[in-house]
């Protein structure tokens, strides 16, 4: 029997209103619904009808200072995804949470609860938080430096993993005949005493349907790549060119293999934000219409935060002053900084041209074309060693997603590149990932344990502890 053909993985990356900074001003948008949970539930149902792997909500623990001009407030994703879970059945639910501004016990409980109530659809997008202004919201005088944040993140993920494992699969007995509710011989304290964290455990929640939520990581810096290679099961990344994406794909997979992992247990999912038209000219005209709605005040502020450039509107049609960009310090360590710097070095744009490039999806790949052209790009990146799938980032919602689902997805299916329907029920099923075994799963049962009726078979873990 021949092996099943490799297929794309697709997530819907949801931003309030859409991913273009001017989405809320576009006549096809409905900015009055950006706080309406029914709007997001409906989006998730549409993505589920298209058999997408997951919906993904980004987050950050501070208010962006550009909210005057764009819908860039933050919705707490675990609360929001819990409501979405109640309105859907199969689609994965990926939430962002910071290792810098969270405590591992609380975070472990929150994600375990989401995985239980969704029957195994939770994923954790692990971030260290790059926004310095978050520090003051947590009583800190300054934001921890890049290396320190990643050092804490490594310890944090190890501890959270042990908490999720602290109940073995057979620990919840609930046997009226014997009167035993839990086999306490299979519930383990963590007793972690590390450089950054002290956690006793065990978790006060039984093991979840997936064993633990899927580990997702976003970041392409040197520290980010090393972190992804050790822990991530899916990597969200941003690339402007096929060559850049291929280099990242090969690098992070080789790092994973060097750590003893199966590289196929790590999915690389770049972001793509498509403007789609019946002709290429129509698609480009749509993109230009969005770009004309941008506010220079917002765009210049974005450039200040990304590159440290203080520019005025009178400089919009001048070349980006490359000589004024400082490449050292904390900002220079960020992967998004390097991505934007590469655009400047490669294309030598004017300030306005660069701002329009960034307006679409903050450095992710923005494309304009027909459904066939968009499908061609996805297929090329997928088949030429640049991606295992994509985070689809519609320029506006819901219309930007609807046209992708209705026009591009059928083309991918006809090419044999995307599923017709779900084959499993959990996010791990959709991603083709094994269900990890508890690190404590060595204890003999102390009491009779009824055979599970619906739990998936336990499989070996691909991610080293």
N, C-alpha and C positions, 0 to 999 in steps of 0.2 A: 504494500500500500504506500502510495507516495505521500510525502509530508504535506501538511496543509500550507497553502501559500501565505506568506507574511502579509499582514494587512495594517493599514493606518490606524492610529489612535487619534481621536479628536475630542478636545474639551471645548466647552463654551466658557470663555473668560468674560465674566460679567462685571462691568463697571457702570455706575449709575448713569443712565442716559446713553452710554456708548463710549468708545475709546478715543474718538477725535475730540480735541479740547473744545470745539465749538458744537459738538453734537446737540447739546441742549437748545441751541438756537436754530437748528435746522427745522424746516417746516414739517418734515416727516416725523419729528420726535414728539414726545409727550412729557415735558419736564415736570408737569404736575403730578406724575405718578412715581417719581424717583424714591418716595418714601412709602409706597403702596406695596405691601407684601404680595398682594394678588398679582401685581405686575411681574414680580420675580418668580412666583409660582408658575405663572403662565409661560414665561420664558423657559423655565426648566422642563415643563411638560412638552413644549415644542422641541427642545433638544432631545428629550427622551423619545419622542415620536421618531426622530431622525436617528435613534440608536447611538447617540454620542456617549462616549465613555463617562464624562463627568461634567458638572458645572463647577467653576472655580471662582471664589471670591477673594480678592486681595484685601489687605488691611494694613493699618499702621496706627501706632498709639499716640498720634498727635494730629492736629488739624493743619493741613497744608496751608501755607500763607497765600496761595493763589486762588482760594475759594471765591474771591470776589468775581472772578471771570469764568469759572468753570465748575461743573458739578463734581468736585473732588473731595466731598466730605466722606466720612468713613462709616460704614454700617458694620456692626459687630457680627462677624460672619457665622459663628457657631449658633447664635440665636436665630439668624436669618435662615441658615441651612436646616435648622431643626424644623422650621415652618415649611420649608421646601420639601423636606423628607416626608412630611405628612401628606403632601400633594402629589407625590411621585412614588414609583415602585422600584425602578431598576437603575436609574442614572446615578453615578457616583457623585459625592459631595465633598469638595476639597476646600478647606478653610486655611487661611494664613494665621499663624500665631508666632509671636516673637519669643526667642529664647533669652533675650536680654531683659525684657520687661514682663516676664511671666514667672510664676513659680511652678516647678514641675508637678507637684502633687495636684494642684488645682487644674493645670492643663491636662494632665492624664485623665482626671475625672470627666472633664468636659468632652474630650474626644471619645472616651469610652462610652459616654452617654449617647453621643451622636451615632456611634457605630451600632450600639444596641437598638436605638429607636428606629434607625434606618435599615436594620437587619443586614449590616455589613457593607455599608457604602461610603464610609468616612475615609478621608485622606487629610494629612497634615502637611501644609506647605510651610517648611521650616525656614524662618528668616531670623537674622540677627539684628535687624532694624538699622537703616542707614541714616535716619533723620535725626540730627543732633538736638533739635528742639524737643524731642520726646523726653529727654533727661529730666527737665524741670517738672514734667507731669508725674514723676515718680520720686520726687524729693532728692534728686541728684544734682550736684553742681555742674557736672559736665557729662557728656556722652562718652561711654567707654570706647577706647580706640579699637580699630579694626581687628587687630590680632587678639586682643583681650576678649572681644565679643565672640570670635570663633572658638577660642579656648573654652569659654563658658558653654558655648553651643554644643561642643563635643561631649562635655560632661553631662549637660542637660539631657541630650538625647539618650545617652547611656542609662541615666536614672529613670527617665520616663519609660524606656523599654522594659526595664526591670519591674517597674510598677505595673505595667500592662501584663507582664508575665507572672506576676506574683500569685495570681490564681491560676492553677493548672486547669486544663479542660475538664477534668473529672471532679473538680472541687465542689461544684454546686450539685448536690445530691437530691435534695427535696423528696425524700422517701418517707411517706407517712407510715409505712409498715415498720421501719426501724426507728422512726422518730428522729432521724438525722437529717438536718437541713444542709449542712456543709461539712465536707471532709477537711477538717482543719489541718490534717497532715499534708494536705496539698495546697495550703495557703501559706505563703512565705513572706517574712519580713525582708526588707531591702537592706536596711542598716548601712546606708551610704554615707561616708564621711570623706568629702573631697575638698579640692581647693576652693570651689565656689559654692558648693551645695552640701546640705546635710538633710537627709530624708530617711526616716525610719521605715515607713510602709508597714504592712502591705496596703495596696489600694483597697478602698472600701466598695469596690465594684467588681463583680466576676468578670472573667475573661470574655472578650467580645467575639462576635461571629467571625471576624477576620483574623483573630488572634491578636492583632493590633492594627490600627489604621495604616494605610499606605503612607510611606515616607516620601514626601516630595520636597525638592529643594530648588531655590531660585538664586542664581548668582554664578558669575563666570570668572571671578577674580581667581588668583592663585589659591587663596584660602578656600574660596567657594568650590573650586574644582576638586581639591583634596577632600573637602567635606562630602561632596556629592559622591565621589568614588568610594568612600567608606560607608556612607549611610543611605544615600538616596535610592529609591526605586523608580522614581521619575524625576527628571530635571527640567525645569522651566527656564528657558534661556532666550536671549535676544541676539539676532544676527542680521546684518544687512546684505550679506553676500553668501552665495553658495560655498565659496572657498572658506570663509570664516566659519560657517556652520560645520563644514566637513572637518576642519582642524579641531574644533571643539569636540565633535562627536568621536573622532578617533582618539583624542587625548583622554577624555573622561572614561571611555570604555577600557583603554589600555591601563589606566590607573586602577580601575576596578579589578581587572584581571591580575594585576601585580599584587593586589591585596588578597587574592585567593577567591574572588567572587566570579560568578558566571556573568560576563558582560551583558548577556541577554536578559538578566534580571534588573537592568537599569535602562529605562526608556528616556530618550532625549526628545523633548517636545518644544521646539521654538515657537515664538508667537508670530502670527501673521494677521494683518488687518486688511481685508480686501474691499476695494470699491469695485462693484460689479455692474456692468452695463451690457446692453445687447450688442454694442460695438465697443472697440477699444476707445474710440473718440468719445463716446457717451460716458464711459467709465471715468476717463480723465477729466471730462467736464464736470462730473459729479464731485470728484476729488477737489478740483479747483473751486467749486462752489463752497465746499466746506472750508477750504483754506482762506477764502475771502471773508469768512465769518469770524476768523480768529481775532483776538484782541491783542494789539501790540504790548500792552502792559502785562498781560499774562505771559506772553511768549518770551519777552525779555527777562521776566522774573524766572522763568524756567531755565533760561540760558545762564543766568547768574547762579542758580543752585547747582546746575550740572557742571559748568565749566569755570565758575568764579568770575565771569566777565560782567562788568558793569557798563552797559551800553544804553544809549538813548534812541528814541525813534528817528532822529536825524541820521543815524548810522545804518538804518535798515537795508539800504541798497548799496552799501559798501562791503568789500570782502571781510569775512570774519578775521579779526586781528589775531592770527595764530601766535604771534610773538608775545601776546599778553596772557596766554594760557599757561598757568603754572602746573607742571606735571608731577611735582613732588607732593609730599604731605598726605594726609588722610584721603582727600578727594581723589588723588591720583591712583589710589589702590582700588577704587571701585570699578567694576566691569562696565557699568553704563557710561562712566566718564571715558573709558578707553574706546567704547563703541562710537560715541559722538566725536571724539578726537579723530578717529579713523575716517569718519565722514568728511571732516574738515580737511584732513591731509589728502584724501583720495580725490575729492570733488572740488575743492577750493570754492565753496559756495559763498554767495553774499549772505549777510545776516538774515535777510528775509527768506532766502531759499532754505537755509538751515532750519529756521523756525518752522517753516512749512513742513519740512521733513519730520521734525519732532512733534508737530501738532497732531499727526495721525495716531501715534501709539507710543509716544515717549521713547523712541529709539527702537521699537520692534519693527519688523519688516512690513512696510505698507506697499501694497500692489494695487494696480488698477488695470482691469481688462475684462474680457468676456468670461462667461463661466468656463469655457474650454481652456482659455489661457490660464485662469486661476487653477484649474485642475492639473494643467500641464506643469505648473510651478510646484504644486504639492507633490506630484508624481516624481519630478526630477529630483527634488531634495530627498524624497523618501528612498528612491532607488539608487541614488548616487552617494550614499553614506553620509547624509547630513541630518537626518531626522528619522524618528520612529513614528512620528505623528506631529500634531500641531495644537497649540492653543489658538483657537479661532477668536479673534478680537474684533467684533463688528464695529465699524465706525460709528454707527448709531443703532439704537434699539427701539422697537423690535425689528424694524424693516431690514436693517443690515444683516441680521441673522436669518430672517425669513428667506431672503433671496439666495443666501448661501445654501440653506437647507433644501430649498426647492429647485435650485439650478445646478449647484456644484456637486452636492452629495450624490444625486442620481448618476452623474458622469463617473464619479469615483467607483460607484457600485458596478456600472457596466464594464469598467476596466478591471474589475476584480480586486480593487484596492481597499474597499471598506465593506463592513458587514451589512447584511440585509436586516438582521435582527440580532438581539442579544442572545448569547449562548449560555450565560450564567446570570447570577443575581447580585454578586458582590463587585465592588470596585476591583478587587484582586482578580476576579474572574475576567472582567473586561480587559484588564491590562495583561492578563496571562501570567500573573505572579503567584508563586506558591504561598500557601498559608503557613506562617512560621510556627514552629513548635516552641513552647515555653522553655526558657533556659533552665527552669526548675523541674522540667518534666522527667524526673528520675525517681520520684517517690512512689513506692507501691501503694495501691489503694488501701486505706485503713478501714473502709467500710464498703459494703456492696454498692456499686455505682450502676444505675440503670443505663442501658445503651442509649445514646442519643438518637433521636428520631429524625432530626433535620440538620444536625451540624455537619459541615463539610469534612471530608477526610483530612486528617492531619498529614502535612507534608513537611519535607525538610526545608529549612531556612536557607536562603541564598545570601543573606546579609550577615557578615561576621559581627559578633558582638564587640 
